[in-house]
Amino acid sequence: MASYLSKFRKGAGSVVETPRAVLLDIDGSILAVALQALLSSAEEQGGIERFVAALKFKSEIFQDVFANEAQDLTQNRFQKLCMFMPTVRRRVGGYIEDDKFPDLLKAIRGLFSQTEISGKVEAFQHCFPADREHRWVRDLASEILHGTNPELCPLMNRWVWDEKSNSGVIREIWFADNVDSITIEIADDYDVFLKLREELSTYLTSNGVYSDVLHYVDLLCAQIYASYIASQGGSFLKADFAANQDPFTFTRRLLGLDGIKAKSDRILPPDLIDGDAKNIDPILQLNGNS
């Protein structure tokens, strides 16, 4: 899809990559079911436009907090921002402490270097131990890159695709009769995530979605994996996702749209946002608050 990729331009802290050829064998019938479920569930909660607005709001916050290549990032701002990162917020706490935050900050600033995105993520991961307890590190890099430049960088969280565990959205939409018993030989790198977004964007456009397509892609991905979580009885990612909740709760949570609760102030304070404070109503409304 040359016209889609040609929109990408070199910007601050970014070098546009020429993606390699990637083939994803996606089951269109699964996408059809997921899209219908997404639209129906969103309609019950005020319409899909509310969720698109919330994702735009989240991106604005990330762009504000990480402005100037994170040179002004503080512990307090970063800690508050973690409420929008569900697979990070429960595990990153130790790195917000005074003795470790400088190392975390240095790694974060490296994400805005003039290098290719795939190299940025790899370098970021190398700043932390390569063990089970630090699997969240890739998600943090993905959240920052996607949040600050959603057009250039697609969502690359582990729940979208994790090659090592061979799990994620890609497995849930893979076209195969015996998908549960095969290993999908697909890397979890930038080119693959870019191709996935391209394929889903094409599908959405062919089904009448012509604006805010990138946000619809994120919502569709979350809907697909939320359905998987729900099918597991909520036991998957138990530390992050409580059981006995409707699937759309998982959809919101995967995208970090559950982070603000009713007790939150309706205005995000200036110490979190550079410039004017922002009203959190777009996300409060998603969580059943008025």
C-alpha positions in Angstrom: 0.0 0.0 0.0 2.4 2.6 -1.2 0.0 5.5 -0.7 -0.4 4.7 2.9 3.3 4.3 3.7 4.2 7.4 1.7 2.6 9.5 4.4 5.6 8.8 6.7 8.2 11.5 6.8 11.4 12.1 8.8 10.7 14.0 12.0 12.4 14.9 15.2 14.0 11.8 16.7 12.8 9.6 13.8 14.3 8.0 10.8 11.8 6.5 8.4 12.5 2.9 7.5 11.9 1.2 4.3 9.9 -1.9 5.4 10.9 -5.3 4.2 8.3 -7.5 2.5 6.1 -9.2 5.1 3.3 -11.6 4.4 0.6 -12.0 7.0 -2.1 -14.7 6.4 -5.1 -13.0 8.0 -8.6 -14.5 8.3 -11.0 -11.9 7.0 -14.0 -13.7 8.6 -12.4 -13.3 12.1 -11.9 -9.6 11.4 -15.5 -9.2 10.4 -16.7 -10.7 13.7 -14.3 -8.6 15.7 -15.3 -5.4 13.9 -19.0 -6.0 14.5 -18.3 -6.8 18.1 -16.3 -3.6 18.5 -19.0 -1.4 17.0 -21.8 -3.1 18.9 -20.0 -2.9 22.2 -19.0 0.7 21.7 -22.5 1.6 20.6 -23.8 0.4 24.0 -21.5 2.9 25.7 -22.1 5.9 23.6 -20.6 5.1 20.3 -17.2 4.3 18.8 -16.4 8.0 18.4 -16.0 8.4 22.2 -13.3 5.8 22.2 -11.5 7.4 19.2 -11.6 10.7 21.1 -10.1 9.0 24.2 -7.2 7.6 22.2 -6.6 11.0 20.7 -6.6 12.5 24.1 -4.1 9.8 25.4 -1.8 10.6 22.5 -1.9 14.3 23.3 -0.9 13.6 26.8 2.1 11.5 25.7 3.2 14.1 23.2 3.0 16.8 26.0 4.8 14.7 28.6 7.6 13.5 26.3 8.0 16.9 24.5 11.5 18.1 23.8 12.7 14.5 23.5 11.9 13.8 27.2 14.4 16.4 28.4 11.9 17.8 30.9 10.5 14.4 32.0 10.3 14.1 35.8 9.5 11.2 38.1 6.2 12.7 39.1 5.1 13.1 35.5 6.2 9.7 34.4 4.5 8.0 37.4 1.2 9.6 36.6 1.5 8.7 33.0 1.8 5.0 33.9 -2.0 4.9 34.5 -2.3 4.8 30.7 0.0 1.8 30.4 -1.7 -1.3 31.8 1.1 -3.8 31.2 3.7 -1.5 32.6 2.1 0.3 35.6 2.3 -2.7 38.0 5.9 -3.5 37.2 7.8 -0.3 36.6 7.6 1.0 40.2 11.2 0.1 41.2 12.5 2.2 38.3 10.7 5.3 39.5 12.7 5.3 42.7 15.3 8.1 43.1 18.3 5.7 42.6 17.0 4.1 39.4 15.0 6.8 37.7 18.1 8.5 36.1 18.8 5.2 34.3 15.2 4.9 33.2 15.2 8.5 32.0 18.4 7.9 30.0 16.9 4.9 28.3 13.7 6.8 27.5 15.6 9.6 25.9 17.3 7.1 23.7 13.9 6.4 22.2 14.0 9.8 20.6 17.5 9.4 19.0 17.9 9.7 15.2 17.9 6.0 14.6 15.5 3.5 13.1 12.6 2.5 15.3 13.6 -1.2 15.4 17.0 -0.2 16.6 15.5 2.1 19.2 13.4 -0.7 20.8 16.3 -3.1 20.8 18.6 -0.5 22.4 16.0 0.3 25.0 15.6 -3.3 26.0 19.3 -3.7 26.4 19.2 -1.1 29.2 17.4 -3.6 31.4 17.9 -7.2 32.5 16.7 -9.7 29.9 14.6 -11.8 32.2 11.0 -12.7 32.7 10.5 -9.9 35.2 11.4 -7.3 32.6 9.2 -8.4 29.7 7.2 -5.2 30.3 10.2 -3.1 29.0 9.2 -3.7 25.4 5.7 -2.6 26.1 7.0 0.6 27.7 9.1 1.4 24.6 6.0 0.7 22.4 3.7 2.8 24.4 6.1 5.8 24.3 6.9 5.5 20.6 3.3 4.9 19.6 1.9 7.5 22.0 4.2 10.3 20.8 4.0 9.5 17.1 1.1 7.2 16.3 1.3 7.7 12.6 5.0 6.7 12.3 5.0 4.0 14.9 2.2 1.4 15.2 1.2 -0.2 18.4 3.9 -2.9 19.1 2.9 -4.3 22.5 3.4 -7.9 23.3 -0.3 -8.5 23.3 -0.3 -7.5 19.6 2.4 -10.0 18.8 5.1 -11.8 20.8 7.3 -14.1 18.8 8.7 -16.0 21.8 5.4 -16.9 23.3 3.8 -17.1 19.8 0.8 -15.3 21.1 -1.1 -12.1 20.4 -3.5 -10.5 18.0 -1.7 -12.0 15.0 -2.3 -15.6 16.2 -6.0 -14.8 16.9 -6.6 -13.6 13.3 -4.2 -16.1 11.6 -5.8 -18.1 8.7 -5.3 -21.8 9.5 -7.4 -24.7 10.4 -5.1 -25.8 13.2 -3.8 -22.5 14.4 -3.7 -23.7 18.0 -1.2 -26.4 17.2 1.2 -24.5 14.9 4.1 -22.2 15.5 3.7 -18.9 13.5 7.1 -18.0 12.1 6.7 -14.3 12.3 9.1 -11.9 14.0 7.9 -9.3 16.4 9.7 -6.3 14.8 8.7 -3.0 13.4 8.2 -4.3 9.9 5.7 -6.9 11.0 3.7 -4.4 13.1 3.7 -1.9 10.3 2.4 -4.6 7.9 -0.3 -5.6 10.4 -1.5 -2.0 10.6 -1.5 -1.7 6.8 -3.6 -4.8 6.4 -6.1 -3.8 9.1 -6.2 -0.2 7.7 -7.1 -1.6 4.3 -9.7 -3.9 5.8 -11.3 -1.0 7.8 -11.3 1.3 4.8 -13.0 -1.3 2.6 -15.7 -1.6 5.3 -16.5 2.1 5.4 -14.0 3.6 7.9 -12.4 6.6 6.2 -11.3 8.8 9.1 -9.2 8.2 12.2 -8.2 4.8 10.7 -5.1 4.5 12.9 -7.2 4.8 16.0 -9.7 2.3 14.7 -6.8 -0.1 14.1 -5.8 0.1 17.7 -9.4 -0.4 18.9 -9.8 -3.4 16.6 -6.6 -5.0 17.8 -7.7 -4.5 21.4 -11.1 -6.0 20.7 -9.5 -9.1 19.1 -7.2 -9.8 22.0 -9.8 -8.8 24.6 -12.0 -11.6 23.1 -9.2 -14.0 23.7 -8.8 -12.9 27.3 -12.5 -13.2 27.9 -12.5 -16.7 26.4 -9.8 -17.7 28.9 -12.2 -16.7 31.7 -10.1 -13.6 32.6 -7.3 -15.8 33.9 -4.8 -14.7 31.2 -2.6 -11.8 32.5 -4.3 -12.2 35.8 -2.2 -9.6 37.5 -3.5 -7.0 35.0 -7.0 -8.1 34.1 -9.5 -9.1 36.8 -12.0 -11.9 36.0 -15.8 -11.6 35.7 -15.8 -8.5 33.5 -17.3 -8.0 30.1 -14.9 -8.3 27.1 -15.2 -4.6 26.4 -13.7 -3.9 29.8 -10.6 -5.7 28.6 -10.6 -3.8 25.3 -10.5 -0.5 27.2 -7.9 -1.8 29.6 -5.5 -3.1 26.9 -5.4 0.5 25.5 -5.0 2.1 28.9 -8.3 3.8 28.8 -9.3 2.5 32.3 -6.5 4.3 34.1 -8.5 7.2 35.4 -11.1 6.4 38.0 -14.1 8.3 39.4 -12.0 9.6 42.2 -9.6 11.3 39.8 -9.7 15.1 39.4 -11.4 16.0 36.1 -8.5 18.1 35.1 -5.0 16.6 34.6 -2.7 19.0 36.5 -0.1 21.2 34.9 2.6 19.2 36.6 1.7 16.3 34.3 1.0 18.3 31.1 3.2 21.0 29.6 1.2 24.1 29.0 -2.6 24.1 29.7 -4.2 21.4 31.9 -6.4 19.0 30.0 -9.9 17.8 30.9 -10.1 14.1 31.5 -13.8 13.8 30.6 -13.2 11.7 27.4 -11.8 8.9 29.5 -13.9 9.3 32.6 -17.0 8.8 30.5 -15.6 5.5 29.2 -15.3 4.2 32.7 -18.9 4.7 33.7 -18.5 8.1 35.3 -20.5 11.3 34.5 
